[in-house]
């Protein structure tokens, strides 16, 4: 009985000594759930910390395995130990020396749902394959929700476009593979070059946008504009809008008659002034002629009297 008690106390002491290293110092941050598009790719964000001093990546071995069966590896630096169904489809995007264990899975299959967990192993030397410290983060694993088809893009735009004025349409899709961003195409000609934006929404989920700016013409009224997103693996999704064109405000029907009226009035006014001046001059000339004639008649009358 005393022997059993001593054994139990020894086990408790060992547990107390080891538990800080195992439960407190070894930590991983892995996104819990992610959507994964079948035939495309998915990137699982992952970071970790360990109780050892900062070590070069050459002494660290990163492994991803099934949660239920630790010996079923989906990624390892030694490809011969990886399950056949995952060979050549997984790679570590993160740098282990920077505590980054981010995983990429390409050509996603229906059976890739997981759960998958990360394990870190520490080699004695940079060239030694044997590892002395190992820790699997089985409490921080990722599960994948398989998508057979991508969701339709969302289109953001004004309800009506104005002829001859810039019109902006934003096409947006979400995805979980930032290493292979979806490609966009538009149904309009290539002369309208869209702007593309890619940003992280939250851990593991990304948003890709294509922003098209163009100047609609009269022929675009009631036409259709389609945005298509092509994902890695060649799956596509598209959304279409119908353009309703508003004619640009045109005041020519007012401006031209007013301008013509004003011009006519100005011309008429100038002519009137010219005619008035001309007739005034003629009147003065006639008055001068009449005065001169009257003066001559007066002189002739005085001569006759004498």
Rosetta silent file (secondary structure, phi, psi, omega in degrees, C-alpha in Angstrom):
SEQUENCE: XXXXXXXXXXXXXXXXXXXXXXXXXXXXXXXXXXXXXXXXXXXXXXXXXXXXXXXXXXXXXXXXXXXXXXXXXXXXXXXXXXXXXXXXXXXXXXXXXXXXXXXXXXXXXXXXXXXXXXXXXXXXXXXXXXXXXXXXXXXXXXXXXXXXXXXXXXXXXXXXXXXXXXXXXXXXXXXXXXXXXXXXXXXXXXXXXXXXXXXXXXXXXXXXXXXXXXXXXXXXXXXXXXXXXXXXXXXXXXXXXXXXXXXXXXXXXXXXXXXXXXXXXXXXXXXXXXXXXXXXXXXXXXXXXXXXXXXXXXXXXXXXXX
SCORE:     score description
SCORE:     0.000 S_00000001
   1 L     0.000  -43.037  178.199    0.000    0.000    0.000 S_00000001
   2 H   -63.415  -36.415  179.755    2.846    2.356    0.869 S_00000001
   3 H   -65.520  -41.857  178.809    4.506    1.512   -2.422 S_00000001
   4 H   -64.360  -39.425 -179.651    1.349    2.357   -4.359 S_00000001
   5 H   -65.215  -42.198  178.954    1.003    5.614   -2.475 S_00000001
   6 H   -63.358  -40.156  178.694    4.605    6.579   -3.242 S_00000001
   7 H   -62.981  -41.413 -179.891    4.078    5.752   -6.922 S_00000001
   8 H   -65.991  -41.647  179.042    0.937    7.916   -7.028 S_00000001
   9 H   -63.603  -41.250  178.674    2.708   10.841   -5.333 S_00000001
  10 H   -62.080  -41.170  179.318    5.617   10.542   -7.784 S_00000001
  11 H   -64.919  -40.112  179.085    3.197   10.610  -10.715 S_00000001
  12 H   -64.524  -40.500  178.995    1.477   13.685   -9.318 S_00000001
  13 H   -63.829  -45.036  178.651    4.813   15.449   -8.894 S_00000001
  14 H   -62.101  -38.998  179.162    5.851   14.619  -12.458 S_00000001
  15 H   -64.754  -41.257 -179.815    2.490   15.827  -13.715 S_00000001
  16 H   -65.397  -36.198 -179.536    2.852   19.101  -11.812 S_00000001
  17 H   -72.109  -40.684 -173.648    6.342   19.641  -13.227 S_00000001
  18 H   -83.655  -27.473 -173.015    5.442   18.808  -16.826 S_00000001
  19 H   -59.892  -37.761  178.547    2.011   20.391  -17.071 S_00000001
  20 H   -60.499  -36.764 -179.566    3.211   24.023  -17.402 S_00000001
  21 H   -68.288  -42.874 -174.608    5.330   23.014  -20.391 S_00000001
  22 H   -75.913  -49.703 -169.497    2.567   21.020  -22.028 S_00000001
  23 H   -94.230  -27.560 -174.348   -0.555   23.053  -21.340 S_00000001
  24 H  -101.291  -40.391 -173.251    0.677   26.576  -20.774 S_00000001
  25 H   -87.329  -31.435  178.302    3.790   27.096  -22.896 S_00000001
  26 L   -90.554  111.295 -177.667    2.809   25.118  -25.991 S_00000001
  27 E  -136.139  148.924  176.074   -0.007   27.044  -27.670 S_00000001
  28 E  -135.460  146.936  174.516   -1.490   27.236  -31.147 S_00000001
  29 E  -119.585  108.406 -177.684   -3.951   29.594  -32.756 S_00000001
  30 E  -128.935  134.755  176.448   -5.857   27.885  -35.552 S_00000001
  31 L   -62.799  136.794 -171.567   -9.108   28.993  -37.168 S_00000001
  32 L   -77.070  -41.589 -177.670  -11.778   26.491  -36.088 S_00000001
  33 E  -137.057  141.978  177.834  -13.960   26.319  -39.231 S_00000001
  34 E  -143.654  144.878  169.674  -13.442   27.332  -42.849 S_00000001
  35 E   -76.723  145.081  177.347  -15.365   26.974  -46.077 S_00000001
  36 E  -137.078  122.729 -179.883  -13.493   25.040  -48.760 S_00000001
  37 E   -84.263  122.278 -179.538  -14.517   25.020  -52.424 S_00000001
  38 L   -60.650  136.146 -175.605  -14.164   21.581  -53.983 S_00000001
  39 L    80.376  -12.175  179.558  -11.505   21.512  -56.785 S_00000001
  40 L   -96.284 -144.890 -178.897  -10.155   24.851  -55.538 S_00000001
  41 L  -137.318  164.935  177.474   -7.791   25.512  -52.624 S_00000001
  42 E  -144.260  140.493  177.683   -7.981   26.552  -48.985 S_00000001
  43 E  -115.764  123.390 -178.244   -5.446   28.243  -46.695 S_00000001
  44 E  -100.037  108.571  178.122   -5.662   27.511  -42.960 S_00000001
  45 L   -65.598  137.039 -177.371   -4.154   30.331  -40.844 S_00000001
  46 E  -154.637  135.934  172.588   -2.070   28.945  -37.995 S_00000001
  47 E  -140.252  158.576 -176.375    0.443   30.279  -35.480 S_00000001
  48 E  -148.452  166.106  173.321    2.063   28.685  -32.433 S_00000001
  49 E  -138.074  153.343 -178.470    4.348   29.297  -29.479 S_00000001
  50 L  -142.503  161.716 -173.891    6.672   26.933  -27.617 S_00000001
  51 L   -76.871   -7.397 -177.788    8.716   27.015  -24.407 S_00000001
  52 L   -81.654  164.202  174.818   12.063   26.847  -26.183 S_00000001
  53 L   -66.960  166.115 -179.326   14.212   29.797  -27.138 S_00000001
  54 L   -58.442  123.448 -175.961   13.838   31.203  -30.642 S_00000001
  55 L  -119.285  151.496  176.429   15.035   28.476  -32.964 S_00000001
  56 L   -68.441  153.081 -179.160   15.837   28.426  -36.692 S_00000001
  57 H   -59.422  -26.360 -177.526   13.296   26.777  -38.947 S_00000001
  58 H   -65.210  -20.147  178.629   15.871   24.120  -39.813 S_00000001
  59 H   -98.721   -1.372 -179.103   15.481   22.601  -36.314 S_00000001
  60 E  -107.603  138.375  176.798   11.695   22.651  -36.360 S_00000001
  61 E  -118.223  121.955  178.765    9.519   20.009  -37.995 S_00000001
  62 E  -104.055  135.123 -178.112    5.912   20.908  -38.768 S_00000001
  63 E  -136.538  141.230  170.547    3.291   18.212  -39.301 S_00000001
  64 E  -116.868  136.296 -176.730   -0.462   18.263  -39.941 S_00000001
  65 E  -142.516  166.269  174.603   -2.486   15.148  -39.139 S_00000001
  66 E   -69.422  142.565 -177.976   -6.028   13.928  -38.692 S_00000001
  67 L   -65.785  -39.238 -175.700   -7.366   14.641  -35.241 S_00000001
  68 L   -75.010  -27.528 -177.664   -8.784   11.162  -34.789 S_00000001
  69 L  -136.851  102.792 -173.948   -5.651    9.349  -35.991 S_00000001
  70 L   -64.411  -24.260 -177.779   -2.325   11.033  -35.290 S_00000001
  71 L   -84.909   -3.419  177.009   -0.396    8.707  -37.560 S_00000001
  72 L   -95.379   96.764 -173.998   -2.434    9.759  -40.630 S_00000001
  73 E   -89.931  135.144  174.520   -0.439   12.706  -41.878 S_00000001
  74 E  -102.983  -17.626  172.166   -1.805   15.131  -44.444 S_00000001
  75 E  -148.396  139.046  171.596    1.401   17.204  -44.467 S_00000001
  76 L  -160.801  153.142  178.764    5.008   16.519  -43.470 S_00000001
  77 L   -63.191  -29.657  174.494    8.370   17.635  -44.785 S_00000001
  78 L   -90.952  100.330 -172.597    9.016   13.962  -45.549 S_00000001
  79 H   -63.824  -20.414 -178.165    6.439   13.379  -48.299 S_00000001
  80 H   -69.139  -18.891 -178.882    6.766    9.591  -48.028 S_00000001
  81 H   -92.407   -2.669 -176.552    4.933    9.676  -44.683 S_00000001
  82 E   -85.738  145.047  175.894    1.925   11.583  -46.055 S_00000001
  83 L   -55.662  140.933 -178.400   -1.355    9.846  -46.927 S_00000001
  84 H   -57.553  -35.382 -177.129   -1.586    9.054  -50.620 S_00000001
  85 H   -70.186  -11.213  179.885   -4.836   11.018  -50.925 S_00000001
  86 H  -116.059   -3.052 -178.404   -2.990   14.204  -49.803 S_00000001
  87 L   -62.123  137.100  179.211    0.355   13.807  -51.548 S_00000001
  88 L    66.036   13.015  179.197    1.341   16.785  -53.705 S_00000001
  89 L  -119.147   -5.505 -178.244   -1.738   18.676  -52.475 S_00000001
  90 E  -126.681  146.009  173.504   -0.498   20.200  -49.205 S_00000001
  91 E  -153.692  153.846  178.387    2.274   22.602  -48.331 S_00000001
  92 E   -88.368  114.001  177.267    3.331   24.746  -45.398 S_00000001
  93 L   -83.216  -27.646 -178.003    3.019   28.399  -46.357 S_00000001
  94 L   -79.570  159.300  176.151    4.162   29.633  -42.970 S_00000001
  95 L   -98.169  113.301 -177.072    7.736   29.935  -41.736 S_00000001
  96 H   -60.857  -31.163  178.126    8.164   27.737  -38.662 S_00000001
  97 H   -65.489  -18.944  176.529   11.081   29.893  -37.532 S_00000001
  98 H  -106.882   19.852  177.969    8.582   32.752  -37.235 S_00000001
  99 L    60.304   34.398 -179.235    6.049   30.554  -35.391 S_00000001
 100 E  -115.371  119.024 -176.088    3.814   30.409  -38.460 S_00000001
 101 L  -116.737   27.738 -177.773    2.245   27.044  -39.291 S_00000001
 102 L   -58.685  133.441 -174.939   -0.201   28.162  -42.018 S_00000001
 103 E  -115.239  140.867  172.708   -1.267   25.262  -44.249 S_00000001
 104 E  -116.392  134.015  173.364   -2.445   25.235  -47.877 S_00000001
 105 E  -118.817  124.038  179.008   -4.523   22.426  -49.388 S_00000001
 106 L  -106.746  166.150 -179.889   -4.969   22.477  -53.175 S_00000001
 107 L    47.851   55.783 -173.681   -7.341   20.558  -55.449 S_00000001
 108 L   -57.177  134.390  178.566   -9.764   20.221  -52.528 S_00000001
 109 L  -106.823  163.462 -179.884  -11.660   16.910  -52.397 S_00000001
 110 L   -62.515  -25.830 -176.930  -15.021   16.124  -50.818 S_00000001
 111 L   -90.421    6.747 -176.386  -13.292   14.066  -48.112 S_00000001
 112 L   -86.478   27.010 -172.655  -10.980   16.896  -46.997 S_00000001
 113 L   -75.886  -17.699  176.971  -13.345   18.037  -44.258 S_00000001
 114 E    91.055 -156.998    5.698  -11.013   17.176  -41.338 S_00000001
 115 E   -77.652  147.424 -179.850  -10.647   17.774  -38.498 S_00000001
 116 E  -118.525  139.964 -177.801   -6.916   18.492  -38.994 S_00000001
 117 E  -126.128  155.636  179.942   -4.428   19.386  -36.249 S_00000001
 118 E   -99.873  143.164  174.910   -0.896   20.776  -36.201 S_00000001
 119 E  -130.172  136.070  177.664    2.089   19.113  -34.501 S_00000001
 120 E  -111.714  137.889  178.076    5.477   20.696  -33.875 S_00000001
 121 E  -130.065  141.921 -177.199    8.645   18.666  -33.364 S_00000001
 122 E  -111.347  119.622  179.232   12.066   19.935  -32.288 S_00000001
 123 E   -82.155  152.371 -179.887   15.208   18.310  -33.753 S_00000001
 124 L   -67.162  -42.787  177.942   18.392   18.014  -31.695 S_00000001
 125 L  -133.613  171.974 -178.113   20.490   19.537  -34.480 S_00000001
 126 L   -67.057  -29.339 -178.302   19.793   21.114  -37.850 S_00000001
 127 L   -97.207   -9.452 -176.323   20.856   17.963  -39.704 S_00000001
 128 L   -81.756  128.211  178.104   19.355   15.447  -37.258 S_00000001
 129 L   -80.927  -24.991 -179.515   16.057   13.918  -38.347 S_00000001
 130 L   -69.402  145.772 -179.718   15.304   12.603  -34.871 S_00000001
 131 E  -123.182  140.740 -177.441   13.187   14.853  -32.659 S_00000001
 132 E  -102.735  -29.534  179.100   13.224   15.034  -28.893 S_00000001
 133 E  -115.896  129.821  179.322   10.283   17.375  -28.210 S_00000001
 134 E  -136.725  141.820  175.512    6.905   16.843  -29.831 S_00000001
 135 E  -150.424  126.010  176.106    3.556   18.455  -29.218 S_00000001
 136 E  -102.188  130.421 -178.406    0.240   18.058  -31.049 S_00000001
 137 L   -90.991   69.557 -174.206   -2.295   20.853  -30.670 S_00000001
 138 L   -73.954  -11.314  176.393   -5.327   18.559  -30.628 S_00000001
 139 L   -89.455   -8.822 -178.609   -7.455   21.153  -28.865 S_00000001
 140 L  -128.273   79.837 -177.738   -6.920   23.632  -31.722 S_00000001
 141 L  -118.640  164.172 -178.524   -7.881   21.907  -34.952 S_00000001
 142 E  -112.700  140.429  172.277   -9.642   23.046  -38.110 S_00000001
 143 E  -116.930  141.463 -177.463  -12.744   21.600  -39.737 S_00000001
 144 E  -109.440  131.677  174.518  -13.630   22.364  -43.356 S_00000001
 145 E   -96.081  114.917 -172.627  -17.144   22.897  -44.667 S_00000001
 146 E   -78.512  131.683  176.518  -17.151   21.630  -48.243 S_00000001
 147 E  -112.447  125.245  179.503  -18.756   23.799  -50.938 S_00000001
 148 L   -78.653  -29.610  179.601  -19.656   22.171  -54.244 S_00000001
 149 L  -138.680  148.744  177.076  -20.177   25.549  -55.979 S_00000001
 150 L   -75.516  154.676  177.519  -19.085   29.118  -55.191 S_00000001
 151 L   -72.566  155.486  178.877  -21.654   31.698  -54.134 S_00000001
 152 L   -66.644  147.130  175.580  -22.812   34.313  -56.653 S_00000001
 153 L   -66.803  155.139  172.170  -20.937   37.622  -56.649 S_00000001
 154 E   -99.477  138.319  179.852  -22.636   40.647  -55.161 S_00000001
 155 E  -112.624  125.506  178.189  -22.995   43.715  -57.406 S_00000001
 156 E  -114.226  125.919 -176.995  -23.068   47.201  -55.900 S_00000001
 157 E  -165.462  164.816  174.411  -24.117   50.065  -58.186 S_00000001
 158 L   -72.658  148.968 -178.275  -26.469   53.027  -58.551 S_00000001
 159 L   -63.269  -31.291  179.228  -29.984   52.107  -59.753 S_00000001
 160 L  -130.375  150.092  176.033  -29.668   54.303  -62.844 S_00000001
 161 E  -107.999  152.215  179.508  -26.783   55.430  -65.022 S_00000001
 162 E  -110.216  129.616 -179.270  -26.524   58.825  -66.707 S_00000001
 163 L   -57.345  129.306  176.288  -25.503   59.063  -70.326 S_00000001
 164 L    82.547    1.257  179.695  -22.021   60.531  -70.747 S_00000001
 165 L  -119.163  147.084 -177.959  -21.160   60.425  -67.033 S_00000001
 166 E   -57.174  137.827 -179.998  -18.900   57.906  -65.183 S_00000001
 167 E  -128.349  133.191 -173.309  -20.756   54.897  -63.776 S_00000001
 168 E  -117.051  131.040  175.293  -19.226   52.547  -61.171 S_00000001
 169 E  -126.979  128.734  179.566  -20.087   48.876  -60.563 S_00000001
 170 E  -110.925  123.678  179.785  -18.379   46.837  -57.805 S_00000001
 171 E  -108.091  126.505 -172.898  -18.327   43.025  -58.071 S_00000001
 172 E  -129.649  134.683  170.792  -17.445   41.139  -54.844 S_00000001
 173 E  -131.604  155.411  173.708  -16.775   37.499  -53.953 S_00000001
 174 E  -110.268  153.941 -178.747  -15.478   35.863  -50.772 S_00000001
 175 E  -159.285  173.711 -178.232  -13.012   32.981  -50.648 S_00000001
 176 L  -127.884   26.613  179.419  -10.582   31.127  -48.380 S_00000001
 177 L  -133.907   77.963 -178.363   -7.540   30.785  -50.646 S_00000001
 178 L   -66.541  -14.646  178.017   -5.478   34.013  -50.662 S_00000001
 179 L   -76.993  -16.116  177.144   -2.600   32.213  -52.385 S_00000001
 180 L  -139.309   86.235 -174.856   -4.779   31.890  -55.527 S_00000001
 181 L   -71.752  139.449  176.838   -7.059   34.914  -55.742 S_00000001
 182 L   -57.426  146.639  178.004  -10.172   34.609  -57.992 S_00000001
 183 E  -102.120  141.628 -178.061   -9.890   36.260  -61.422 S_00000001
 184 E  -109.004  145.768  169.048  -12.598   38.601  -62.719 S_00000001
 185 E  -135.330  150.586  179.233  -13.932   39.187  -66.216 S_00000001
 186 E  -120.368  154.082 -178.839  -16.609   41.639  -67.431 S_00000001
 187 L   -77.363  -11.372  176.406  -18.919   41.405  -70.423 S_00000001
 188 L   -78.881  169.938 -178.402  -17.864   44.874  -71.605 S_00000001
 189 L   -66.073  163.249 -177.041  -14.897   45.443  -73.909 S_00000001
 190 L   -72.993   -4.535  179.575  -11.332   45.368  -72.592 S_00000001
 191 L   -69.105  -23.563  177.243  -10.998   49.141  -73.017 S_00000001
 192 L   -92.923  101.432 -175.948  -12.628   49.537  -69.594 S_00000001
 193 L   -91.485  116.916 -178.546   -9.928   48.360  -67.192 S_00000001
 194 L   -77.534  161.060  173.553  -11.280   47.544  -63.725 S_00000001
 195 E  -100.381  135.348 -178.527   -9.503   48.108  -60.415 S_00000001
 196 E  -113.921  138.415 -178.030   -9.058   45.014  -58.225 S_00000001
 197 E  -128.323  137.319  179.284   -8.951   44.980  -54.428 S_00000001
 198 E  -132.965  123.256 -176.908   -8.122   42.033  -52.138 S_00000001
 199 E  -145.639  156.194  177.962   -8.505   42.241  -48.380 S_00000001
 200 E   -84.111  125.664  177.706   -8.865   40.094  -45.275 S_00000001
 201 E   -84.713  -56.102  169.837  -12.354   40.229  -43.717 S_00000001
 202 E  -154.879 -179.251 -168.043  -11.532   38.112  -40.679 S_00000001
 203 L   -51.416  109.565  176.223   -9.335   35.152  -39.823 S_00000001
 204 L    93.377  -16.737 -178.020   -9.259   32.862  -42.862 S_00000001
 205 E  -110.602  127.417 -175.978  -11.963   34.621  -44.910 S_00000001
 206 E  -118.167  158.082  178.585  -10.969   36.956  -47.745 S_00000001
 207 E  -125.504  128.996  176.113  -12.816   39.338  -50.038 S_00000001
 208 E  -114.962  135.534 -178.236  -11.905   40.001  -53.668 S_00000001
 209 E  -130.036  144.878  170.816  -13.409   42.955  -55.565 S_00000001
 210 E  -123.376  121.646 -175.816  -13.371   44.169  -59.139 S_00000001
 211 E  -110.550  111.861 -177.373  -14.406   47.815  -59.571 S_00000001
 212 E  -102.988  126.133  175.783  -15.449   48.759  -63.120 S_00000001
 213 E  -119.326  125.949  179.215  -15.803   52.428  -64.103 S_00000001
 214 E  -148.149  166.763  179.747  -17.126   53.329  -67.555 S_00000001
 215 E  -109.493  106.013 -177.926  -19.063   56.057  -69.375 S_00000001
 216 L   -70.824  145.559  176.906  -22.372   54.695  -70.702 S_00000001
 217 L  -111.154  174.778 -176.409  -23.686   55.807  -74.072 S_00000001
 218 H   -56.742  -35.318 -177.662  -27.235   55.904  -75.462 S_00000001
 219 H   -69.610  -14.465 -179.102  -26.857   52.382  -76.901 S_00000001
 220 H   -80.936   -8.675 -178.269  -26.205   50.989  -73.373 S_00000001
 221 L   -62.090  129.327 -179.598  -29.774   51.673  -72.233 S_00000001
 222 L    65.432   17.556  175.118  -31.485   48.411  -71.127 S_00000001
 223 L   -87.480  165.794 -179.401  -28.322   46.424  -71.900 S_00000001
 224 E  -105.788  142.680  177.476  -26.929   43.729  -69.559 S_00000001
 225 E  -123.971  124.710 -175.481  -23.598   43.845  -67.731 S_00000001
 226 E  -118.776  133.867  173.211  -22.150   40.588  -66.358 S_00000001
 227 E  -110.049  129.613 -179.826  -19.331   40.040  -63.864 S_00000001
 228 E  -121.832  131.950  176.116  -17.734   36.578  -63.761 S_00000001
 229 E  -109.534  129.373  179.427  -15.338   35.291  -61.073 S_00000001
 230 E  -110.682  118.019 -178.374  -13.066   32.346  -61.900 S_00000001
 231 L   -90.321  160.473  172.752  -11.733   30.466  -58.871 S_00000001
 232 L   -55.945  131.760 -173.276   -8.647   28.314  -58.605 S_00000001
 233 L    98.001   -2.320  172.552   -9.691   24.957  -60.037 S_00000001
 234 L    74.778   11.682  171.962  -11.689   26.721  -62.811 S_00000001
 235 L   -77.130  140.367 -174.819  -15.043   26.852  -61.070 S_00000001
 236 E  -124.182  158.665  173.864  -16.918   30.017  -62.042 S_00000001
 237 E  -149.372  148.000 -175.736  -19.757   32.138  -60.759 S_00000001
 238 E  -145.395  160.648  176.223  -21.379   35.222  -62.252 S_00000001
 239 E  -141.335  146.264 -175.119  -23.948   37.944  -61.626 S_00000001
 240 E  -127.974  141.315  173.369  -25.751   40.198  -64.115 S_00000001
 241 E  -124.920  156.770  177.549  -27.368   43.625  -63.887 S_00000001
 242 E  -107.423  128.973 -178.184  -29.528   45.535  -66.363 S_00000001
 243 L   -84.223  128.063  173.265  -28.532   49.100  -67.152 S_00000001
 244 L  -114.211  115.577 -170.557  -31.230   51.756  -67.077 S_00000001
 245 E   -97.991  133.052  174.524  -29.912   54.915  -68.676 S_00000001
 246 E  -103.402  130.111 -179.773  -31.013   58.438  -67.829 S_00000001
 247 L   -65.383  142.347  176.937  -30.481   61.028  -70.529 S_00000001
 248 L   -68.083  142.598  179.372  -28.095   63.808  -69.632 S_00000001
 249 L   -59.962  126.645 -177.533  -29.829   67.156  -69.007 S_00000001
 250 L  -127.793  114.950 -177.494  -29.839   69.100  -72.297 S_00000001
 251 L  -102.178   17.136 -178.826  -30.876   72.779  -72.334 S_00000001
 252 H   -62.250  -33.626 -179.171  -30.162   73.377  -76.016 S_00000001
 253 H   -66.841  -16.841  176.369  -33.884   73.603  -76.755 S_00000001
 254 H  -100.518  -44.680 -174.103  -33.971   76.621  -74.434 S_00000001
 255 H   -64.843  -44.604 -175.096  -30.534   78.118  -74.957 S_00000001
 256 H   -63.565  -49.220  178.521  -30.592   78.174  -78.779 S_00000001
 257 H   -61.505  -38.837  179.472  -33.933   80.035  -79.194 S_00000001
 258 H   -64.405  -43.751  179.737  -32.976   82.530  -76.486 S_00000001
 259 H   -62.688  -42.076  178.888  -29.581   83.114  -78.113 S_00000001
 260 H   -63.127  -43.056  179.294  -31.223   83.571  -81.510 S_00000001
 261 H   -61.558  -45.602 -179.991  -33.761   86.008  -80.042 S_00000001
 262 H   -64.318  -42.000  179.551  -31.089   88.054  -78.288 S_00000001
 263 H   -62.418  -42.736  178.893  -28.935   88.102  -81.431 S_00000001
 264 H   -62.462  -42.298 -179.556  -31.863   89.221  -83.556 S_00000001
 265 H   -63.646  -40.776  179.885  -32.714   91.962  -81.081 S_00000001
 266 H   -63.969  -46.553 -179.893  -29.128   93.208  -81.027 S_00000001
 267 H   -61.442  -44.234  179.805  -28.917   93.266  -84.831 S_00000001
 268 H   -62.102  -40.947  179.137  -32.275   95.036  -85.084 S_00000001
 269 H   -62.612  -43.539  179.442  -31.172   97.573  -82.487 S_00000001
 270 H   -62.782  -42.862  178.243  -27.929   98.286  -84.327 S_00000001
 271 H   -62.198  -41.359  178.961  -29.818   98.747  -87.595 S_00000001
 272 H   -61.199  -46.131  179.757  -32.282  101.096  -85.944 S_00000001
 273 H   -61.149  -42.335  179.691  -29.482  103.219  -84.499 S_00000001
 274 H   -62.403  -44.119 -178.674  -27.767  103.309  -87.902 S_00000001
 275 H   -65.831  -40.776  179.363  -31.007  104.319  -89.661 S_00000001
 276 H   -61.026  -46.834 -179.958  -31.786  106.993  -87.085 S_00000001
 277 H   -61.785  -40.945 -178.773  -28.348  108.509  -87.461 S_00000001
 278 H   -63.072  -45.826 -178.353  -28.636  108.350  -91.260 S_00000001
 279 H   -69.267  -35.296  176.836  -32.042  110.045  -91.321 S_00000001
 280 H   -61.829  -42.572  179.070  -30.955  112.718  -88.848 S_00000001
 281 H   -63.663  -39.921 -179.971  -28.042  113.563  -91.088 S_00000001
 282 H   -65.628  -40.626  179.476  -30.342  113.736  -94.137 S_00000001
 283 H   -62.500  -42.916  179.470  -32.780  116.002  -92.330 S_00000001
 284 H   -62.434  -40.607  179.347  -29.963  118.349  -91.368 S_00000001
 285 H   -63.610  -42.108  179.520  -28.788  118.410  -94.983 S_00000001
 286 H   -65.043  -40.338  179.337  -32.320  119.194  -96.220 S_00000001
 287 H   -63.610  -39.869  179.607  -32.720  121.877  -93.604 S_00000001
 288 H   -65.306  -41.402  178.922  -29.451  123.445  -94.694 S_00000001
 289 H   -64.729  -41.674 -179.876  -30.521  123.322  -98.334 S_00000001
 290 H   -64.107  -40.958  178.825  -33.916  124.905  -97.524 S_00000001
 291 H   -63.510  -40.806 -179.450  -32.273  127.746  -95.588 S_00000001
 292 H   -66.503  -40.637  179.799  -29.912  128.473  -98.428 S_00000001
 293 H   -66.524  -41.269  179.480  -32.770  128.581 -100.975 S_00000001
 294 H   -63.110  -39.789  179.322  -34.814  130.871  -98.782 S_00000001
 295 H   -63.979  -40.097  179.024  -31.876  133.200  -98.434 S_00000001
 296 H   -67.012  -41.154  177.493  -31.487  133.409 -102.230 S_00000001
 297 H   -61.307  -37.741  179.791  -35.175  134.093 -102.752 S_00000001
 298 H   -64.951  -41.356 -179.384  -34.989  136.916 -100.220 S_00000001
 299 H   -65.883  -40.661 -179.942  -32.082  138.519 -102.041 S_00000001
 300 H   -66.277  -38.086  178.926  -33.888  138.307 -105.407 S_00000001
 301 H   -63.955  -40.606 -179.330  -36.981  139.889 -103.901 S_00000001
 302 H   -67.780  -34.381  179.676  -34.970  142.860 -102.549 S_00000001
 303 H   -66.251  -44.141 -179.100  -33.369  143.398 -105.974 S_00000001
 304 H   -60.864  -36.412 -178.911  -36.711  143.539 -107.751 S_00000001
 305 H   -67.968  -39.121 -178.655  -37.950  146.215 -105.376 S_00000001
 306 L   -73.536    0.000    0.000  -35.027  148.378 -105.938 S_00000001
